[in-house]
């Protein structure tokens, strides 16, 4: 799946290149925030 995106990105127009780049940035943002939320939840003191 990622290989297809990279291949398509290499053969796309300027707007397509920007779009795929933004998809990768958005995915990285979602994963980062998700990991931070899990870490916060694990660090909380549960009663």
C-alpha positions as CSV (number, residue, x, y, z in Angstrom):
1,X,0.0,0.0,0.0
2,X,2.7,2.5,0.9
3,X,4.8,1.4,-2.0
4,X,1.9,2.1,-4.4
5,X,1.5,5.6,-2.8
6,X,5.2,6.3,-3.3
7,X,5.2,5.0,-6.8
8,X,2.1,7.1,-7.7
9,X,3.6,10.1,-6.0
10,X,6.7,9.8,-8.1
11,X,4.7,9.8,-11.3
12,X,2.1,12.4,-10.3
13,X,1.6,16.0,-11.0
14,X,2.5,18.8,-8.5
15,X,-0.9,18.8,-6.7
16,X,-0.8,15.0,-6.6
17,X,2.7,15.0,-5.0
18,X,1.5,17.6,-2.4
19,X,-1.6,15.6,-1.7
20,X,0.3,12.3,-1.0
21,X,2.8,14.2,1.1
22,X,0.0,15.6,3.2
23,X,-1.5,12.2,3.6
24,X,1.8,10.9,5.0
25,X,2.1,13.9,7.3
26,X,-1.5,13.4,8.5
27,X,-0.9,9.7,9.1
28,X,2.3,10.5,11.1
29,X,0.3,13.1,13.1
30,X,-2.5,10.6,13.9
31,X,0.0,7.9,15.0
32,X,2.0,10.4,17.2
33,X,-1.1,11.7,18.9
34,X,-2.4,8.2,19.4
35,X,0.8,7.1,21.1
36,X,0.9,10.1,23.3
37,X,-2.8,9.5,24.4
38,X,-2.0,5.8,25.2
39,X,1.1,6.9,27.2
40,X,-0.9,9.5,29.1
41,X,-3.6,6.9,29.9
42,X,-1.0,4.4,31.1
43,X,0.7,7.0,33.3
44,X,-2.6,8.1,35.0
45,X,-3.1,6.7,38.5
46,X,-6.2,4.5,38.3
47,X,-8.2,4.0,41.6
